[in-house]
Amino acid sequence: MITRQQINKAMRFPEFLLLNQSLLLEGKTTGLTQTEEYVEFGRLNITRMQRLMKTVVLNGELRDILSRLSIPHTLIIITEGWCGDSAQIVPVLEHMRLACPFLDVVFLIRDENPQVMDQFLTNGARSIPKVVCVETTSLDIKWEWGPRPSELQSAVKALLAQQVTHAEKSVFVQNWYNQNKTQAIQSEIMRLVQTLLSC
């Protein structure tokens, strides 16, 4: 279960961004793994999130569904500052929040919240980002999504079966996101948000 205490300690997007920026000034990133590579990932992610916040445009169908949401819901994003998929997904969710007064978006750092993360594993792994939708008042869990669009997840699984390097996988994933321009994210999340309209 998600508790009110966990929600209350969660961050909003500006706080999440500021935390990551502050840590980078110290040569750090969020989470337990502190390496130069992860710090550099964190630096890239800030640039990507800031760019996408300026360029993401929600499609009309998603905007229409958001306009019909009448019960407050909260999207809890479990992530880390170094997570490349998160940098692509977070701006879409933040734009959704800005477009809908009945939608809130909050962030929990995975390694600081293992009791939450372990409720939403992917094939037994703490894969991130994980997006959990709860009804804001009752905290009833409505759905979960992540760590990435299903088409990309299948492609990554196939790549890993070929034993590609981490660098090769990262290049593939980034190119996929660049070409898809958030459309798969929007489409999958839209179908889930649509299920909230009957609540």
N, C-alpha and C positions, 0 to 999 in steps of 0.2 A: 504493500500500500504506500501511496504518497501521503506524507503528513503535512499539516499546516506549517509546522516548524521548518520543514525542508523548503516549502514554497517561500516562506518569509525570508530565508537566508539566500535565496536565489538572486541573481543579478539580472538587470535589464541590459540591453545591447550597449548603451554608452558605458556602463560600468564594466562590462566584459571587455570592450575595446580598450578602455583606460587601464584595466588590470594588465592586459597583455603588453601594452605600450610601456607601462611602468616596469614590468619585469624585464623587458628587452633592454632598458637602460642599465640594468644590472647584469646583463649578459645571461638572462634566464628566460624560461618559458614556464607555463603552468605544468603541473603534474610531477610525478616522481622521477621521470627520465629527464635528466639534464645533460644533454650533449650539444656540441657545436651544431650538429646537423639539425637537431630539434629546434634549437634557438633560431637557426636560419629559416626553418619551416615557419616558425612563428612570425618572423619578420615578413616573409612573403605573404602570409595569410592576411596580415593587416592591410597590406597594399591591395590584395585581391578583394577583400571585403569592402574597403573604401571605394574601390573602382566599381564594383558591382552595385553598391548602394546608389551610385550615380547613374548606372546604365540599365538596371533591371526594370522591365516593364511587365506588370502582371497582365496576363491575357484577359480578354473580355469575359469569357465564361467563368473564370476564377473570380473576377471582380463581382460578377452577378451573384454567384453563390455566397460570397462573403457578405454582400449587401443584404442577403436574406437571413443571415445568422441573427438570432434574437435572444439566445441564451448565452451568458458569458462562459467562455472556455479559455483554458490556459495551455499553451504549448510549452512543455519543459524540454529544453535542449540539453542533453548530457554530452559534454564535449571537452576538448582541451584546446589551448591556443595554437598548438602545432598541427592540428588535424586538417589536412588539405581538403578533404571532402566537406568539412564543416565550413570552410571559407567560401565554398560555392553555394552551400545550402542556406546558411544563416541569412544572407541578404534577402533571399526570397521570402523567408518567414518574417523578417522584420518589415518588409514592404506589405505583407499581408496584415500585420498588426496595424500598420499606419492606415491601411484601407478599411479596417473594420473595428468599430468601437466595442464590439463584443468579443474581441480576441486579444489575449495578452501573450507575450512571449518572454520566457525567463530562462536563465542559464545556470546549470550546475556543473562544476568541474568534476570530471569523472573520478580522478584519483582521490578527491576529497570526499566523495560520496559513494563509496563502494556498496553501501547497503541499498542505495537506489539503483546503481548500475547493475547490480547482480540480479535484479528483478527483470532486466530487459536485455539479456544476453542474446547474441546472434550465433547460433550453432555452438553454444557453450563459451563463446569468446566475448570479451568486453569491447566489442567493436563500436566505434563512434564515427559520426554523431548518431545519437539515438533521440528521436523526437517522440515524446509521450504527450498525448492530449488528455487533459482531465477537465471535467465540468468544474468551473471555478469555485462554486459554492460547496458542493458535496465532495469534491475531489475524486469522484468516480472516474476510473480510467476508461476512456472511450476507444482509444486505439494507440498503436505505436508504429513508428516508421523509421527506417534507416538500416544500415549506415549510409546507403547511397541508392540512387535509382536502380530498379531491378535489372534493366538492360545492362547497365554498367557493372552491376554486381556479378552478373553471369559472365560478362566478358573478363572481368578481373579473375574470377574463379578459373576460367579456362586458361588465362595467362599463367597463373600460379601453377597449374598442372604441367605447364611447359617449362617450369623452373626458370622463369625470367628473373633478372635481377630486380632489386627494389627500385633502382634508378630507372630501369626500363618500364616497370609498372607505373611509376610516378609520371613519366612522360606520356604514356598512353592515357592515363586517367585525366591528366590536365588537357591534353588535346581533345579528348572526348567531351569534357565540359565546355571547352572553347567552341567546339562545333555545335553542340546541342543548345547552347545559349539559354540554359535553365528551363527549357520546355518540358523535359522529362520530370524534373522536380515539380514544376507547377502542375503537370497533369496528374501525377500520382497523389500529391497532397490534395489537389482539388477533389478527387474521388473520395478521399477520406473525409474532408470537410463536408462534403455533400451528405454523408451519413449523419451528420449532426443536425441537419435540418428537420429530421423526423423526430428528434428528441423532445 
